[in-house]
């Protein structure tokens, strides 16, 4: 009991904004339910089981609060499975602070706490003392079970995290068996016109560090010069991890309907059914639990290229340089005049500004540097990665423009947006996109850029006009499914014009984030 109360007190003081006092109530419910059967047994080893269980729970809870200032979640477990010792050490060094001194009294309590068997004398007062906590626990558990919130509100946070992790793993495993799904979809473009739809998905790119959006450093020297792009000012991502963000923008699943990713219709399904040639080019690693679902979805494309083979896991690959320019050759090859099909969709996934930031750009893009403290060095590394990302995205727009110039019958469109944003000491004293409870304002905020070829604008003036008129309106990237289908001018029964940026009827619902809160303009 003492250890549990100490851990809960530490959790509250480390981050009172995300601490849920219900967790303390839940522990007070389960401590007697677990302890009474084991402590009353005559087997001295069995009597120690509750102590071991609550010690393990305390170590996990306190350790997680010290690392990310919040409770354990399924997302934390995914990241942990993709980490090796070196990565874990670097992460702990980045997150180290004075709160870590709490380990000393916690360790002292562990070694000082005695766990004895109970010797019961079954008199009235003893039975009454036992019946009160058992009755309270029974009422609490029954009430949550009847209201269908037992897992969500009736068990300790750590157990809930493991259950959620297990459920998501089952879904990801089903993704391995996913094949292309045939749906009723058709292109509404006349046969003499060719189409090239390009979706570029960035990684951990925050608009708050882009001079294109008013950042004080010049991090977008190339994109700022362009007068042929539409920059959307208020785009967010409801999901703040790559796996959920990418799968939601690639499928009809969104934060409102929460359709299972393994059964939700994808853009690749619709494009394939409408007669498009589909391609996926990625600088993310295909290996590792965290990215398996994206890899398996990409395999349903006609051709999938994964260029990053520098790591033994998806997490390890982020600590080894693999610059996004490795995607230039396969991308240019696919849009060359002789290789492009009548109707083509290309999905591109960048490594972007994923940590470790200093590994995201070649030395020639070291624009911001100097003899500064570690915090400023981290900001410099991140800003340099944004400068390099500016070069990469601009290059892809240029190649799309060149492809359109070579063939007057080719309608070309390109969307660039990030999977999620990043907090680089903008809100709180840390860098990353981890969050607990309350999501920092900056993490969901992402860039969104649309480029349309002259031939596309001539063919679809109403879509071009809608893009411009909607540029300052709120957007959530899990609605990308509808906007991309609108770009392609595909007829599909589940297309929703109110959720497409290219539609004059654009009127999306309130933007909901994955923690259930709303992000209003």
Buried (B, 14 or more C-beta within 10 A) or exposed (E): EEBBBBBBEBBBEBBEEBBBEEBBEBBBBBBBBBBBEBBBBEEEEBBBBBBEBBBEBBBBBBBBBBBBBBBBBBBBBBBBBBBEEEBBEBBEEBBEEEBEEBBEEBEEBBEEEEBEBEEEEEEEEEEEEBEEBEEBBEEBBEEBEEEEEBBEBBBBBBBBBBBBBEEBBEBBBBBEEBEBBEBEBEBEBEEEBBBBBBBBBBBBBBBBBBBBBEBEBBBBBBBBEBEEBBBBBBBBBBBBBBBBBBBBBBBBBBBEEEBBBBEBBBBBBBBBBBEBBBBBBBBBBBBBBBBBBBBBBBBBBBBBBBBBEBBEBBBBBBBBBBBBBBBBEBBBEBBEEEEBBBBBBBBBBBBBBBBBBBBBBEEEBBBBEEEEEEEBBBBBBBBBBBBBBBBBBBBBBEBBBBBBEEBEEBBBBBBBBBBBBBBBBBBEEBBBBBBBBEBBBBBBBBBBBBBBBBBBBEBBEEBBEBBEEBBEBBBBBBBBBBBBBBBBBBBBEEBBBEBBBBBEEBEBEEBBBBEEEEBEE
